[in-house]
Amino acid sequence: MIVGYARVSTNEIFKEKVSGAKDNREELIHKLRMLRSRDKFVVYKLDRLARSTKRLIEIADTLREKDVEFISIRDKRDTSTAAGKAMFEMLSVLAEFERDIIRERTMAGLKAARARGRKGGRPKVNQQKLNQAISMYHSKRMTVKEIQKATGVSAATFIDQ
């Protein structure tokens, strides 16, 4: 079976009008799940499938694991050919290299920040203020914004308590 996917930037053509940078594209997820071994997954252009090399490689890995051929019409990528497979493998190597460099830079940045006395993670919440915010929220006498302003505790911290 040949399965096509298109993401467009206008409302008039296709029901999935979501940024390519978003990973929660329901139509794409649905298409990827329905693929079976020896199917062909066709896109018009690589940037319509994913905006980052990392995400593109993740999708390609999913297709490879399912034994699905990948074809990008405009970019002339076809993993059913030896040259297409080789090109995609080279892109995979470059993407992995890029991920490793990003990881190294992140670790170096965290180490430098710690050396300057900075700590990562969420800020500690004053338990008394949190209890006050929870109580105010459950009393339903104040809006969430008013509670946040009065206690300094974010809504995400006290709403589900």
Backbone as ProteinMPNN parsed JSONL, in Angstrom:
{"seq_chain_A": "MIVGYARVSTNEIFKEKVSGAKDNREELIHKLRMLRSRDKFVVYKLDRLARSTKRLIEIADTLREKDVEFISIRDKRDTSTAAGKAMFEMLSVLAEFERDIIRERTMAGLKAARARGRKGGRPKVNQQKLNQAISMYHSKRMTVKEIQKATGVSAATFIDQ", "coords_chain_A": {"N_chain_A": [[0.84, -1.169, 0.0], [0.463, 2.257, -0.701], [1.034, 5.106, 1.133], [0.248, 8.413, 1.587], [1.338, 11.582, 2.889], [0.617, 14.889, 3.759], [1.349, 18.111, 4.877], [0.1, 21.242, 5.146], [0.403, 24.82, 4.821], [-1.802, 26.39, 4.805], [-5.32, 26.944, 5.396], [-7.139, 25.999, 3.519], [-6.735, 23.536, 2.185], [-6.037, 20.967, 3.454], [-6.865, 18.934, 6.268], [-5.06, 18.849, 8.428], [-3.53, 21.348, 9.736], [-0.913, 22.22, 11.067], [1.996, 23.301, 12.764], [5.15, 22.305, 11.444], [7.098, 21.992, 13.283], [5.897, 20.981, 15.467], [5.317, 18.051, 17.39], [3.034, 16.672, 17.93], [1.192, 15.901, 15.849], [-1.735, 14.798, 14.869], [-2.737, 13.547, 12.508], [-0.405, 12.733, 11.157], [0.693, 10.969, 13.07], [-1.328, 9.04, 13.071], [-1.108, 8.099, 10.401], [1.507, 7.02, 10.435], [1.176, 4.944, 12.266], [-0.546, 3.205, 10.932], [0.911, 2.037, 8.927], [2.39, -0.825, 7.3], [4.702, -3.575, 6.927], [6.637, -3.353, 3.987], [5.089, -1.386, 2.842], [4.743, 1.852, 1.233], [5.73, 5.072, 2.118], [4.879, 8.246, 1.358], [5.894, 11.572, 0.822], [5.541, 14.985, -0.195], [7.597, 16.839, 0.109], [10.505, 17.036, 2.154], [10.51, 19.016, 4.205], [7.862, 19.317, 4.726], [7.238, 17.192, 6.232], [8.852, 17.198, 8.558], [10.463, 19.677, 10.568], [12.875, 19.673, 11.853], [16.075, 18.102, 11.694], [16.512, 16.099, 13.496], [13.901, 15.195, 14.203], [13.049, 14.328, 11.705], [14.806, 12.211, 11.246], [14.025, 10.556, 13.336], [11.462, 9.842, 12.487], [12.149, 8.554, 10.105], [13.603, 6.419, 11.17], [11.538, 5.048, 12.459], [10.059, 4.271, 10.223], [11.938, 2.616, 8.986], [12.218, 0.594, 10.914], [9.72, -0.554, 10.684], [9.939, -1.623, 8.221], [9.264, -0.054, 5.998], [9.189, 1.676, 2.958], [10.518, 4.886, 2.131], [9.613, 7.834, 0.528], [10.372, 10.911, -0.876], [9.057, 13.148, -2.896], [9.737, 15.721, -4.114], [12.328, 16.142, -3.12], [13.657, 14.058, -4.154], [14.216, 11.653, -2.745], [14.407, 8.311, -2.066], [14.053, 5.497, -0.392], [13.855, 2.988, -1.357], [15.723, 2.487, -3.205], [19.226, 1.72, -3.686], [20.973, 3.937, -3.68], [19.326, 5.87, -2.527], [18.908, 4.785, 0.041], [21.557, 4.857, 0.989], [22.057, 7.637, 0.992], [20.204, 8.469, 2.892], [21.154, 7.152, 5.147], [23.569, 8.485, 5.471], [22.597, 10.998, 6.143], [21.475, 10.283, 8.576], [23.751, 9.696, 10.105], [24.917, 12.241, 10.213], [22.919, 13.595, 11.615], [22.995, 12.278, 14.07], [25.556, 12.997, 14.889], [25.137, 15.76, 15.139], [23.293, 15.753, 17.304], [24.978, 14.716, 19.311], [26.896, 16.763, 19.536], [25.283, 18.879, 20.413], [24.482, 17.819, 22.887], [27.004, 17.69, 24.186], [27.653, 20.454, 24.298], [25.546, 21.354, 25.876], [26.039, 20.008, 28.303], [28.535, 21.145, 28.932], [27.757, 23.797, 29.265], [26.03, 23.57, 31.494], [27.875, 22.705, 33.414], [29.569, 24.939, 33.541], [27.742, 26.826, 34.501], [27.162, 25.754, 37.026], [29.675, 26.076, 38.183], [29.655, 28.796, 38.489], [27.964, 29.006, 40.55], [25.291, 28.624, 40.058], [22.163, 26.91, 40.139], [20.269, 24.281, 38.711], [16.939, 23.218, 37.759], [13.584, 23.134, 39.172], [12.296, 25.981, 40.933], [12.212, 26.116, 44.525], [9.207, 25.714, 46.28], [7.487, 27.635, 48.617], [6.111, 26.028, 51.253], [4.081, 26.899, 52.967], [2.917, 29.02, 51.516], [2.041, 27.568, 49.324], [0.109, 25.855, 50.491], [-1.684, 27.822, 51.276], [-2.461, 28.829, 48.76], [-3.702, 26.567, 47.664], [-5.833, 26.257, 49.433], [-7.212, 28.684, 48.978], [-7.901, 28.293, 46.317], [-9.646, 26.075, 46.421], [-11.676, 27.203, 47.886], [-12.996, 28.773, 46.104], [-13.413, 31.512, 45.975], [-11.769, 33.299, 44.815], [-10.164, 34.23, 41.722], [-7.99, 32.29, 39.604], [-5.843, 33.83, 38.69], [-5.842, 35.884, 40.606], [-5.182, 34.428, 42.889], [-2.624, 33.538, 42.208], [-1.297, 36.004, 42.101], [-1.564, 36.872, 44.744], [-0.231, 34.9, 46.235], [2.069, 34.16, 44.892], [2.487, 31.705, 43.813], [2.522, 29.443, 41.136], [-0.174, 28.613, 38.886], [-0.116, 26.015, 37.826], [1.097, 24.64, 39.828], [-0.655, 24.588, 42.02], [-3.287, 23.908, 41.164], [-4.04, 21.169, 40.622], [-3.953, 20.015, 43.104]], "CA_chain_A": [[0.0, 0.0, 0.0], [1.158, 3.543, -0.725], [0.384, 6.044, 2.038], [0.775, 9.759, 1.418], [1.113, 12.54, 3.97], [0.909, 16.28, 3.392], [1.022, 19.133, 5.854], [0.122, 22.486, 4.397], [0.439, 26.027, 5.636], [-3.041, 27.151, 4.646], [-6.502, 26.233, 5.869], [-8.051, 25.601, 2.454], [-6.46, 22.302, 1.462], [-5.924, 19.712, 4.187], [-7.374, 19.162, 7.611], [-4.011, 19.012, 9.427], [-2.766, 22.585, 9.583], [-0.15, 22.303, 12.293], [3.397, 23.596, 12.5], [6.035, 21.16, 11.265], [7.928, 21.876, 14.48], [5.101, 20.288, 16.488], [5.389, 16.601, 17.306], [1.739, 16.053, 18.206], [0.329, 16.027, 14.679], [-2.567, 13.604, 14.925], [-2.845, 12.869, 11.212], [0.877, 12.066, 10.913], [0.773, 9.837, 13.993], [-2.26, 8.039, 12.543], [-0.528, 7.512, 9.18], [2.66, 6.192, 10.802], [0.696, 3.735, 12.954], [-1.253, 2.296, 10.035], [1.839, 1.435, 7.966], [2.813, -2.212, 7.483], [5.908, -3.961, 6.208], [6.655, -3.252, 2.523], [4.313, -0.237, 2.369], [5.53, 3.024, 0.844], [5.27, 6.306, 2.747], [5.255, 9.281, 0.392], [5.658, 12.985, 1.129], [5.926, 15.832, -1.325], [8.861, 17.492, 0.406], [10.937, 16.701, 3.511], [10.141, 20.021, 5.207], [6.438, 19.149, 5.027], [7.17, 16.095, 7.185], [9.484, 17.609, 9.819], [11.3, 20.864, 10.441], [14.217, 19.446, 12.406], [16.74, 16.898, 11.23], [16.3, 15.096, 14.537], [12.556, 14.621, 14.058], [13.029, 13.63, 10.424], [15.519, 10.946, 11.435], [13.176, 9.718, 14.189], [10.403, 9.291, 11.63], [12.797, 7.611, 9.191], [13.911, 5.217, 11.95], [10.26, 4.345, 12.632], [9.745, 3.639, 8.94], [12.914, 1.541, 8.766], [11.857, -0.501, 11.825], [8.507, -1.195, 10.159], [10.252, -2.09, 6.871], [8.467, 0.771, 5.093], [10.01, 2.521, 2.086], [10.244, 6.311, 2.305], [9.808, 8.561, -0.726], [10.105, 12.345, -0.877], [8.967, 13.434, -4.331], [10.476, 16.922, -4.511], [13.738, 16.036, -2.741], [14.189, 12.88, -4.842], [14.71, 10.679, -1.772], [13.636, 7.079, -2.185], [14.836, 4.478, 0.296], [13.739, 1.676, -2.013], [16.904, 2.339, -4.049], [20.487, 1.66, -2.946], [21.475, 5.31, -3.514], [18.44, 6.536, -1.574], [19.228, 4.269, 1.377], [22.876, 5.369, 1.369], [21.918, 9.057, 1.293], [19.495, 8.623, 4.149], [22.065, 6.716, 6.205], [24.513, 9.59, 5.688], [21.855, 12.008, 6.903], [21.331, 9.764, 9.935], [25.036, 9.875, 10.773], [25.067, 13.677, 10.486], [21.964, 13.958, 12.66], [23.521, 11.76, 15.33], [26.68, 13.878, 15.208], [24.547, 17.012, 15.606], [22.75, 15.501, 18.648], [26.106, 14.581, 20.23], [27.486, 18.094, 19.74], [24.34, 19.625, 21.25], [24.594, 17.249, 24.228], [28.284, 18.144, 24.756], [27.543, 21.879, 24.606], [24.632, 21.495, 27.008], [26.754, 19.572, 29.508], [29.552, 22.153, 29.233], [27.042, 24.966, 29.782], [25.578, 23.269, 32.858], [29.062, 22.675, 34.276], [29.996, 26.329, 33.728], [26.745, 27.485, 35.353], [27.385, 25.27, 38.4], [30.912, 26.701, 38.659], [29.305, 30.172, 38.861], [27.051, 28.94, 41.683], [23.895, 28.514, 39.625], [21.573, 25.585, 40.257], [19.175, 24.042, 37.785], [15.732, 22.625, 38.326], [12.482, 24.008, 39.55], [12.504, 26.707, 42.186], [11.524, 25.546, 45.678], [7.958, 26.407, 46.6], [7.227, 27.82, 50.037], [4.992, 25.135, 51.573], [2.995, 27.687, 53.564], [2.261, 29.732, 50.409], [1.356, 26.554, 48.524], [-1.095, 25.474, 51.233], [-2.584, 28.969, 51.194], [-2.98, 28.868, 47.393], [-4.625, 25.44, 47.521], [-7.029, 26.6, 50.212], [-7.913, 29.753, 48.246], [-8.438, 27.715, 45.088], [-10.788, 25.231, 46.758], [-12.762, 28.034, 48.416], [-13.648, 29.326, 44.904], [-13.743, 32.928, 46.178], [-10.824, 34.11, 44.038], [-9.774, 33.662, 40.432], [-6.644, 31.72, 39.583], [-4.897, 34.951, 38.578], [-5.781, 36.566, 41.913], [-4.446, 33.547, 43.8], [-1.215, 33.601, 41.808], [-0.773, 37.313, 42.489], [-1.53, 36.967, 46.204], [0.683, 33.937, 46.867], [3.303, 33.979, 44.132], [2.561, 30.303, 43.406], [1.946, 29.299, 39.799], [-1.406, 27.827, 38.801], [0.217, 24.617, 37.569], [1.536, 24.043, 41.082], [-1.729, 24.384, 43.017], [-4.597, 23.537, 40.629], [-4.358, 19.741, 40.741], [-3.665, 19.558, 44.485]], "C_chain_A": [[0.898, 1.25, 0.0], [0.353, 4.508, 0.131], [1.048, 7.399, 1.865], [0.46, 10.629, 2.617], [1.48, 13.921, 3.471], [0.485, 17.181, 4.532], [1.15, 20.447, 5.122], [0.075, 23.668, 5.353], [-0.789, 26.897, 5.467], [-4.217, 26.3, 5.074], [-7.313, 25.595, 4.748], [-7.875, 24.178, 1.94], [-6.604, 21.038, 2.301], [-6.292, 19.932, 5.631], [-6.291, 19.313, 8.673], [-3.182, 20.245, 9.105], [-2.066, 22.859, 10.899], [1.292, 22.581, 11.923], [4.204, 22.316, 12.367], [6.943, 20.958, 12.461], [7.2, 21.129, 15.588], [5.197, 18.787, 16.285], [4.038, 15.935, 17.491], [0.77, 16.271, 17.047], [-0.453, 14.745, 14.522], [-2.612, 12.841, 13.609], [-1.552, 12.121, 10.88], [1.002, 10.836, 11.801], [-0.122, 8.701, 13.502], [-1.662, 7.334, 11.323], [0.637, 6.578, 9.528], [2.231, 4.887, 11.475], [0.077, 2.728, 11.984], [-0.331, 1.581, 9.04], [2.229, 0.01, 8.344], [4.07, -2.468, 6.656], [5.671, -3.921, 4.694], [5.721, -2.185, 1.953], [5.284, 0.843, 1.913], [4.897, 4.246, 1.476], [5.796, 7.463, 1.908], [4.918, 10.67, 0.939], [6.089, 13.79, -0.089], [7.334, 16.383, -1.114], [9.218, 17.211, 1.864], [10.48, 17.72, 4.55], [8.648, 20.014, 5.522], [6.242, 18.05, 6.069], [7.719, 16.512, 8.548], [10.362, 18.817, 9.57], [12.704, 20.662, 10.982], [14.773, 18.138, 11.859], [16.484, 15.769, 12.214], [14.941, 14.418, 14.359], [12.442, 13.827, 12.755], [13.693, 12.262, 10.557], [14.703, 10.008, 12.321], [12.072, 9.059, 13.357], [10.983, 8.257, 10.678], [13.15, 6.313, 9.916], [12.653, 4.379, 12.17], [9.895, 3.595, 11.356], [10.665, 2.449, 8.674], [12.565, 0.333, 9.639], [10.634, -1.269, 11.326], [8.724, -1.782, 8.767], [9.374, -1.391, 5.835], [9.414, 1.632, 4.272], [9.562, 3.967, 2.228], [10.565, 7.037, 1.008], [9.434, 10.023, -0.509], [10.191, 12.792, -2.334], [9.874, 14.589, -4.738], [11.968, 16.807, -4.237], [14.431, 14.836, -3.381], [14.893, 11.925, -3.875], [13.803, 9.463, -1.867], [14.461, 5.966, -1.564], [14.637, 3.085, -0.286], [14.912, 1.445, -2.959], [18.161, 2.328, -3.186], [21.025, 3.065, -2.676], [20.626, 6.076, -2.494], [18.703, 6.098, -0.15], [20.554, 4.843, 1.867], [22.795, 6.837, 1.766], [21.235, 9.253, 2.648], [20.348, 8.181, 5.325], [23.09, 7.807, 6.509], [23.844, 10.708, 6.481], [21.68, 11.573, 8.352], [22.612, 9.973, 10.736], [25.236, 11.351, 11.135], [24.12, 14.13, 11.592], [22.447, 13.476, 14.022], [24.696, 12.611, 15.8], [26.168, 15.197, 15.781], [23.988, 16.856, 17.025], [23.873, 15.411, 19.677], [26.747, 15.929, 20.538], [26.583, 18.928, 20.658], [24.429, 19.135, 22.696], [25.874, 17.724, 24.91], [28.222, 19.614, 25.154], [26.634, 22.118, 25.803], [25.33, 21.129, 28.308], [27.819, 20.591, 29.913], [28.904, 23.411, 29.811], [26.556, 24.761, 31.202], [26.747, 23.274, 33.841], [29.55, 24.098, 34.574], [29.028, 27.08, 34.642], [26.918, 27.047, 36.801], [28.625, 25.906, 38.995], [30.662, 28.149, 39.088], [28.294, 30.211, 40.009], [25.585, 28.834, 41.313], [23.42, 27.076, 39.782], [20.437, 25.462, 39.258], [17.958, 23.506, 38.509], [14.686, 23.656, 38.676], [12.805, 24.764, 40.828], [11.701, 26.041, 43.304], [10.302, 26.399, 45.993], [7.821, 26.471, 48.115], [5.964, 27.024, 50.373], [3.806, 25.888, 52.163], [2.213, 28.421, 52.471], [1.471, 28.748, 49.542], [0.048, 26.136, 49.198], [-2.145, 26.575, 51.17], [-3.242, 29.03, 49.81], [-4.0, 27.754, 47.171], [-5.938, 25.735, 48.232], [-7.869, 27.658, 49.49], [-8.598, 29.191, 46.998], [-9.702, 26.902, 45.377], [-11.961, 26.037, 47.323], [-13.586, 28.672, 47.293], [-14.098, 30.783, 45.083], [-12.854, 33.851, 45.345], [-10.546, 33.421, 42.707], [-8.355, 33.109, 40.547], [-5.6, 32.83, 39.525], [-4.737, 35.679, 39.909], [-4.99, 35.742, 42.922], [-2.955, 33.595, 43.492], [-0.586, 34.908, 42.277], [-0.605, 37.409, 44.004], [-0.467, 36.079, 46.838], [2.034, 33.79, 46.17], [3.504, 32.541, 43.678], [1.877, 30.147, 42.054], [0.726, 28.389, 39.832], [-1.11, 26.346, 38.615], [0.606, 23.896, 38.859], [0.36, 23.735, 42.014], [-3.055, 23.866, 42.454], [-4.936, 22.062, 40.845], [-4.076, 19.177, 42.125], [-4.92, 19.288, 45.247]], "O_chain_A": [[1.955, 1.271, 0.63], [-0.84, 4.714, -0.094], [2.267, 7.52, 1.983], [-0.559, 10.442, 3.282], [2.52, 14.11, 2.839], [-0.605, 17.034, 5.084], [2.195, 20.738, 4.54], [-0.25, 23.527, 6.532], [-0.812, 28.032, 5.942], [-4.123, 25.074, 5.111], [-8.12, 24.707, 5.025], [-8.79, 23.651, 1.308], [-7.266, 20.102, 1.855], [-6.055, 21.012, 6.171], [-6.571, 19.86, 9.74], [-2.251, 20.191, 8.302], [-2.551, 23.622, 11.735], [1.759, 22.14, 10.873], [3.97, 21.352, 13.095], [7.501, 19.876, 12.642], [7.828, 20.689, 16.55], [5.165, 18.301, 15.154], [3.907, 14.738, 17.231], [-0.34, 16.766, 17.242], [0.088, 13.724, 14.095], [-2.532, 11.613, 13.602], [-1.599, 10.999, 10.376], [1.381, 9.766, 11.322], [0.28, 7.537, 13.515], [-1.708, 6.108, 11.229], [0.741, 5.479, 8.983], [2.855, 3.846, 11.271], [0.173, 1.521, 12.205], [-0.75, 0.626, 8.385], [2.379, -0.326, 9.519], [4.441, -1.668, 5.798], [4.648, -4.391, 4.195], [5.568, -2.077, 0.736], [6.485, 0.766, 2.169], [3.685, 4.444, 1.392], [7.006, 7.64, 1.764], [3.822, 10.913, 1.444], [6.892, 13.335, -0.903], [8.155, 16.393, -2.031], [8.333, 17.152, 2.718], [10.102, 17.341, 5.658], [8.218, 20.643, 6.489], [5.196, 17.986, 6.715], [7.115, 16.212, 9.578], [10.937, 18.967, 8.492], [13.624, 21.394, 10.616], [14.031, 17.191, 11.598], [16.265, 14.624, 11.818], [14.855, 13.19, 14.366], [11.805, 12.774, 12.719], [13.187, 11.269, 10.033], [14.686, 8.799, 12.09], [11.79, 7.87, 13.509], [10.385, 7.202, 10.464], [13.015, 5.229, 9.349], [12.694, 3.152, 12.081], [9.477, 2.438, 11.398], [10.22, 1.405, 8.197], [12.607, -0.806, 9.176], [10.528, -2.48, 11.52], [7.808, -2.369, 8.191], [8.821, -2.019, 4.932], [10.332, 2.247, 4.814], [8.378, 4.245, 2.421], [11.652, 6.88, 0.452], [8.346, 10.341, -0.03], [11.27, 12.81, -2.926], [10.704, 14.43, -5.633], [12.786, 17.303, -5.011], [15.626, 14.618, -3.185], [16.0, 11.454, -4.135], [12.582, 9.575, -1.761], [15.459, 5.536, -2.142], [15.185, 2.11, 0.229], [15.087, 0.337, -3.465], [18.16, 2.867, -2.078], [21.483, 3.352, -1.57], [21.158, 6.843, -1.691], [18.722, 6.92, 0.767], [20.666, 5.264, 3.018], [23.393, 7.244, 2.762], [21.642, 10.099, 3.445], [20.273, 8.78, 6.398], [23.439, 8.03, 7.668], [24.45, 11.293, 7.378], [21.732, 12.403, 9.26], [22.569, 10.376, 11.899], [25.674, 11.666, 12.241], [24.49, 14.965, 12.418], [22.321, 14.19, 15.016], [24.81, 12.909, 16.989], [26.69, 15.694, 16.779], [24.188, 17.736, 17.863], [23.757, 15.952, 20.777], [27.101, 16.199, 21.686], [27.068, 19.6, 21.569], [24.449, 19.943, 23.625], [25.845, 18.116, 26.076], [28.689, 19.982, 26.232], [26.911, 22.974, 26.643], [25.227, 21.852, 29.3], [27.989, 20.873, 31.099], [29.439, 24.018, 30.738], [26.653, 25.667, 32.03], [26.629, 23.779, 34.957], [29.897, 24.419, 35.711], [29.456, 27.886, 35.469], [26.832, 27.872, 37.711], [28.642, 26.242, 40.179], [31.37, 28.673, 39.949], [27.823, 31.278, 40.402], [24.721, 28.945, 42.183], [24.189, 26.136, 39.581], [19.726, 26.432, 38.993], [17.96, 23.361, 39.731], [14.87, 24.861, 38.505], [13.504, 24.251, 41.702], [10.638, 25.471, 43.058], [10.354, 27.629, 45.975], [8.017, 25.472, 48.807], [4.885, 27.305, 49.851], [2.655, 25.55, 51.888], [0.983, 28.441, 52.499], [0.371, 29.057, 49.084], [-0.996, 26.071, 48.549], [-3.338, 26.305, 51.029], [-4.447, 29.258, 49.707], [-5.043, 27.977, 46.557], [-7.018, 25.491, 47.694], [-9.091, 27.536, 49.405], [-9.724, 29.566, 46.669], [-10.702, 27.023, 44.669], [-13.109, 25.599, 47.246], [-14.734, 29.062, 47.505], [-15.04, 31.233, 44.431], [-13.149, 35.036, 45.19], [-10.672, 32.203, 42.578], [-7.622, 33.433, 41.482], [-4.591, 32.777, 40.228], [-3.627, 36.047, 40.292], [-4.222, 36.287, 43.714], [-2.126, 33.681, 44.398], [0.533, 34.913, 42.791], [0.381, 37.963, 44.489], [0.131, 36.444, 47.85], [3.014, 33.353, 46.774], [4.585, 32.193, 43.204], [0.777, 30.661, 41.849], [0.607, 27.512, 40.688], [-1.796, 25.505, 39.196], [0.457, 22.678, 38.963], [0.38, 22.727, 42.72], [-3.89, 23.413, 43.236], [-6.065, 21.759, 41.23], [-3.972, 17.961, 42.282], [-4.863, 18.9, 46.414]]}, "name": "protein", "num_of_chains": 1, "seq": "MIVGYARVSTNEIFKEKVSGAKDNREELIHKLRMLRSRDKFVVYKLDRLARSTKRLIEIADTLREKDVEFISIRDKRDTSTAAGKAMFEMLSVLAEFERDIIRERTMAGLKAARARGRKGGRPKVNQQKLNQAISMYHSKRMTVKEIQKATGVSAATFIDQ"}
